[in-house]
Amino acid sequence: MPIKDIKHFVDCCVEGDSTIGERLSIIQTQRDEVLRQMKELQEMLEILNFKTWYYEAAKKAGTCALQNTMTVEDVPEQYRKFLSKNSMDVR
């Protein structure tokens, strides 16, 4: 939350009970923003987990060219959504 928003929240607190609704709205907005950020971070983590799996497989195979011989079935189901429709390109 930006400093000016925190200051506004504190000012509302100082004003007293007449600003309860406004404070609630501020808190709800901040909660919604945190949930949005968490969803975005979870999506990034899933991509990183996929790339970790891929590079572990490439290291074991000794080459990144393994994507040329992999089939969709070789990719764990939870990571298939990250494959491009036309190739196994994972860079």
LUMLUMMI-631265 format. One line per field, with one value per residue: residue number from 1; residue in one letter; y, z negated, x negated of N, C-alpha, C in turn. Coordinates in Angstrom, 2 decimals, padded with zeros to 5 digits. Each point is the difference from the previous one (the first is absolute). Layout:
<atoms>
k <- NUM/... $
r <- a/... $
n.v <- Y/... $
n.w <- Z/... $
n.u <- X/... $
ca.v <- Y/... $
ca.w <- Z/... $
ca.u <- X/... $
c.v <- Y/... $
c.w <- Z/... $
c.u <- X/... $
</atoms>
This chain:
<atoms>
k <- 1/2/3/4/5/6/7/8/9/10/11/12/13/14/15/16/17/18/19/20/21/22/23/24/25/26/27/28/29/30/31/32/33/34/35/36/37/38/39/40/41/42/43/44/45/46/47/48/49/50/51/52/53/54/55/56/57/58/59/60/61/62/63/64/65/66/67/68/69/70/71/72/73/74/75/76/77/78/79/80/81/82/83/84/85/86/87/88/89/90/91 $
r <- m/p/i/k/d/i/k/h/f/v/d/c/c/v/e/g/d/s/t/i/g/e/r/l/s/i/i/q/t/q/r/d/e/v/l/r/q/m/k/e/l/q/e/m/l/e/i/l/n/f/k/t/w/y/y/e/a/a/k/k/a/g/t/c/a/l/q/n/t/m/t/v/e/d/v/p/e/q/y/r/k/f/l/s/k/n/s/m/d/v/r $
n.v <- -001.17/000.93/000.75/000.65/-001.26/-000.34/001.16/-000.20/-001.25/000.43/000.90/-000.99/-000.70/001.05/000.04/-001.30/-000.33/001.26/-000.49/-000.70/000.45/001.18/-000.21/-000.49/000.99/000.76/-000.63/000.07/001.24/000.20/-000.61/000.66/001.04/-000.35/-000.28/001.13/000.60/-000.60/000.29/001.21/000.05/-000.51/000.81/000.99/-000.41/-000.15/001.14/000.53/-000.58/000.40/001.19/-000.09/-000.52/000.91/000.96/-000.54/-000.10/001.26/000.32/-000.74/000.59/001.05/000.37/001.23/-000.71/-000.43/001.30/-000.32/-000.77/000.96/-000.75/000.41/-001.27/000.45/000.96/000.19/-000.59/000.26/-000.41/-000.83/000.69/-000.21/-001.10/000.47/000.48/000.62/000.08/-000.60/001.16/-000.04/000.58 $
n.w <- 000.00/000.89/-000.31/001.10/000.45/-000.49/000.42/001.15/-000.05/-000.35/000.97/000.72/-000.46/000.22/001.15/-000.18/-000.72/000.30/-000.12/-000.81/000.68/-000.07/-001.29/-000.15/000.73/-000.71/-001.10/000.43/000.38/-001.14/-000.61/000.78/-000.25/-001.25/000.08/000.69/-000.89/-000.95/000.71/000.22/-001.26/-000.27/000.94/-000.49/-001.20/000.54/000.62/-001.12/-000.57/001.03/000.00/-001.31/000.15/000.94/-000.71/-000.98/000.82/000.40/-001.26/-000.37/001.03/-000.63/000.26/000.49/000.86/-001.24/000.07/000.83/-001.04/-000.86/-000.57/000.24/000.29/000.49/000.19/-001.28/-000.27/-001.23/000.84/000.47/-000.90/-000.34/000.62/000.96/000.70/000.50/-001.23/-000.29/000.64/-000.89/000.90 $
n.u <- -000.86/000.27/-001.05/000.38/000.16/-001.18/-000.52/000.66/-000.43/-001.22/000.10/000.48/-001.02/-000.76/000.65/-000.20/001.07/000.02/-001.22/000.75/001.04/-000.59/-000.26/001.23/000.42/-000.80/000.40/001.25/-000.24/-000.63/001.01/000.85/-000.77/-000.03/001.29/000.10/-000.79/000.70/001.09/-000.46/-000.35/001.20/000.49/-000.74/000.41/001.21/-000.22/-000.47/001.03/000.74/-000.56/000.19/001.22/000.24/-000.59/000.72/001.05/-000.22/-000.22/001.03/000.65/-000.54/001.25/000.11/-000.71/000.12/000.23/-001.02/-000.24/000.27/000.88/001.20/000.10/-001.16/000.87/-000.35/001.13/-000.48/-000.96/000.88/000.65/-001.27/000.34/-000.79/000.98/-001.06/-000.47/-001.13/-000.04/-000.98/-000.75 $
ca.v <- 001.17/001.22/000.79/000.95/-000.78/-000.33/001.24/000.21/-000.96/000.46/001.19/-000.50/-000.57/001.13/000.64/-000.74/-000.97/000.44/-000.47/-001.47/-000.50/000.33/-000.85/-001.34/000.02/000.03/-001.34/-000.94/000.27/-000.51/-001.47/-000.41/000.18/-001.07/-001.24/000.08/-000.21/-001.41/-000.79/000.25/-000.69/-001.45/-000.32/000.05/-001.16/-001.17/000.06/-000.33/-001.44/-000.66/000.19/-000.79/-001.39/-000.12/000.07/-001.21/-001.06/000.30/-000.29/-001.47/-000.46/000.58/000.92/000.64/-000.49/-001.03/000.48/-000.43/-001.40/-000.17/000.10/000.61/-001.01/-000.01/001.15/-000.23/000.60/001.33/000.97/000.01/001.26/000.96/-000.30/000.75/-000.88/-000.53/-000.58/-000.29/001.07/000.38/001.10 $
ca.w <- 000.00/000.02/-001.24/-000.06/-000.37/-001.43/-000.72/000.06/-000.91/-001.37/-000.20/-000.22/-001.35/-000.93/000.09/-000.85/000.49/001.21/001.19/-000.02/001.34/000.89/-000.38/000.47/001.45/000.22/-000.34/001.01/001.23/-000.20/000.01/001.40/000.69/-000.46/000.64/001.41/000.04/-000.33/001.17/000.97/-000.47/000.12/001.42/000.28/-000.65/000.81/001.18/-000.45/-000.30/001.29/000.56/-000.83/000.46/001.33/-000.02/-000.67/001.02/000.99/-000.63/-000.05/001.37/000.50/001.11/000.10/001.23/-000.31/000.36/001.37/000.00/-001.01/000.38/-001.04/-001.06/-000.81/-000.91/-001.05/000.34/-000.57/000.73/001.43/000.37/000.34/001.32/001.09/000.78/001.18/-000.25/-001.38/-000.39/-001.39/-000.41 $
ca.u <- 000.86/-000.82/-000.05/001.13/001.19/-000.15/000.29/001.44/000.61/-000.26/000.85/001.35/000.02/000.00/001.32/000.92/000.97/000.71/-000.74/-000.11/000.31/-001.11/-001.14/000.33/-000.21/-001.45/-000.52/000.49/-000.75/-001.35/000.10/000.19/-001.27/-000.91/000.46/-000.40/-001.45/-000.25/000.35/-001.05/-001.21/000.23/-000.17/-001.44/-000.61/000.31/-000.87/-001.36/-000.02/-000.07/-001.33/-000.91/000.15/-000.58/-001.46/-000.49/000.05/-001.04/-001.30/-000.12/-000.21/-001.24/000.28/001.32/000.61/000.97/001.34/000.27/000.43/001.05/001.42/000.81/000.16/-001.23/000.07/001.00/001.29/000.19/-000.82/000.33/000.63/-001.04/-000.56/000.62/000.86/-000.67/-001.33/-000.36/-000.91/000.24/-000.88 $
c.v <- 001.24/000.79/000.93/-000.72/-000.40/001.24/000.28/-000.94/000.45/001.24/-000.40/-000.57/001.12/000.69/-000.74/-000.86/000.42/-000.49/-001.52/-000.58/000.26/-000.86/-001.43/-000.09/-000.02/-001.38/-001.02/000.17/-000.56/-001.52/-000.52/000.12/-001.09/-001.33/-000.03/-000.27/-001.46/-000.91/000.14/-000.73/-001.51/-000.45/000.00/-001.21/-001.26/-000.05/-000.38/-001.47/-000.81/000.11/-000.76/-001.46/-000.19/-000.01/-001.14/-001.16/000.22/-000.30/-001.51/-000.57/000.54/000.97/000.62/-000.43/-001.08/000.45/-000.39/-001.42/-000.28/000.04/000.66/-000.96/-000.11/001.10/-000.30/000.83/001.44/001.08/000.12/001.33/001.06/-000.25/000.87/-000.99/-000.68/-000.64/-000.29/001.08/000.49/001.15/001.10 $
c.w <- 000.00/-001.30/-000.11/-000.38/-001.47/-000.83/-000.01/-000.96/-001.45/-000.31/-000.26/-001.41/-001.04/-000.01/-000.82/000.74/001.27/001.28/000.03/001.39/000.98/-000.30/000.47/001.51/000.35/-000.23/001.05/001.33/-000.11/000.02/001.43/000.79/-000.40/000.63/001.48/000.14/-000.30/001.19/001.07/-000.39/000.10/001.44/000.38/-000.59/000.81/001.25/-000.39/-000.37/001.29/000.58/-000.80/000.42/001.34/-000.05/-000.79/001.00/001.05/-000.56/-000.02/001.39/000.60/001.15/-000.13/001.27/-000.28/000.33/001.42/000.07/-001.02/000.64/-001.15/-001.17/-000.90/-001.06/-001.07/000.28/-000.51/000.74/001.48/000.45/000.40/001.36/001.05/000.85/001.15/-000.28/-001.48/-000.54/-001.41/-000.46/-000.52 $
c.u <- -000.91/000.12/001.20/001.29/-000.04/000.33/001.49/000.73/-000.17/000.84/001.45/000.16/000.11/001.37/001.04/000.99/000.73/-000.68/-000.17/000.23/-001.13/-001.22/000.22/-000.25/-001.48/-000.60/000.44/-000.75/-001.42/-000.02/000.14/-001.29/-001.00/000.41/-000.39/-001.49/-000.35/000.29/-001.09/-001.30/000.15/-000.17/-001.48/-000.72/000.26/-000.88/-001.43/-000.12/-000.10/-001.41/-001.06/000.07/-000.71/-001.53/-000.63/-000.02/-001.09/-001.38/-000.23/-000.29/-001.30/000.20/001.39/000.72/001.04/001.41/000.38/000.53/001.10/001.38/000.73/000.15/-001.23/000.00/001.04/001.26/000.15/-000.79/000.38/000.62/-001.03/-000.64/000.68/000.78/-000.73/-001.36/-000.17/-000.93/000.35/-000.88/000.81 $
</atoms>
